[in-house]
């Protein structure tokens, strides 16, 4: 399949976006990215955010391990002033994989050490951490909990794709839902986790509502009975309850939230080889299990409820929103536009630039709806050496508050400091969206049940051997030859 990313200049990128019917701008310089922004009572030093990228490298007890400490030291030294720590489970039952971080009394000391190491490396590299915001993303994996699915709603498209690993069966309408009492107990777990997060040194916690994990699924639970389903008020009950409680019980802890503004619907690959292309799963209309989606057309974004959610969150005291889309397990091209598909994925059914622009346009709409708090935009990594130029234009034009990089931060953790010093990224470290990180994340054939993930092409000494171990001795593409 032909490569999509062939741009030699930002002008070529912008012109191609226009040809595809997308609105995209790129700034000549990156100055706007290095202007401060006020968040609560903190003056954050720049507009660059490291997104929550799970390393899948903790211990079975949920503590950070050697590679986790290394990653956060590298992130701290990298110069971004908003470090959005990775998904950290509020309970063992809610972990996405057996090596996911889990915040509890037994892991608190190690998490405190991890955060302190991140701050220290930031001070050593940047001279000051008074303008740094550092926190953790609190999560419950719900449907994607690794021990067994903990489902808030029945999704007629997604259920048949969801595996109960305890018995090897796919879900159907007979699979039990979490009860309202179960959800109230999970609310308690979020509040307890927030108390520990403040104790270990978090400036903020993110209440994760994205990628069809539990809180994200609740937003779409239109067919769920009881107090947590049906109308918009009920579907937002969980997030409203925990925000209210954390603000009352954990004063001084900043609350932020990353949420899905558009779910889309599941896709599956059809065809063979290079023609294994993603196609939407069969579905009936109207759609009743997707958030931010027009009920009569899954390709049409409907932002009425996402904007209402953004305003509700702002009014309840959330101080930063982080906008994302899709489901990495069911429609990865929506959430992570890539040049090469993940190992369990399919070739993109659209030009990846269309997916990038969808992310940027939706984030802009949310930012315009809540102009008094900053929004973090996602989806920049596929833009490669022009990611920050596009981000700088968006900041300059008040379309976004922060520019977030996820995969790109694994290959180039010092992207912020290098960009400020040189006006560009280091071409020898730029993520080329090969999807190796996702490939490692999906590989469970490890003694601990999960391979750690990172960037084999650009962090070869550490992750090259891990990739070979995970893939039976298969090497990695020479990233520079692909440049």
Buried (B, 14 or more C-beta within 10 A) or exposed (E): EEEBBEBEEBEEBBEBBEEEEBEBBBBEEBEBBBEEBEBBEBEBBBBBBBBBBBBBBBBBEBBBBEBBBBBBBBBBBBBBBBBBBBBBBBBBBBBBBBBBBBBBEEBBEBBBBBBBBBBBBBBEBBEEBEBBBBBBBBBBBBBBBBBEBBBBBBBBBBBEBBBBEEEEEEBEEEBEBBEBEBBEEBBEBBBBBBBBBBBBBBBBBBBBBBBBBBBBBBBBBBEBEBBBBBEBEBBBBBBEBBBEBBBEEBEEBBBBBBBBBBBBBBBBBEEEEEEBBBEBBEBEEEBBBBBBBBEEEBEEBBBEBBBEBBEBBBEBEBBBBBBBBBBBBBBBBBBBBBBBBBBBBBBBBBBBBBBBBBBBBBBBBBBEBBEEBBBBBBBBBBBBBBBBBBBBBBBBEEBBBBBBBBBBBBBBBBBBBBBBEEEBBBEEBBBBBBBBBBBBBBBBEBEBEBBBBBBBBBBBEBBBEBBBBBBEEEEBEEBEEEE
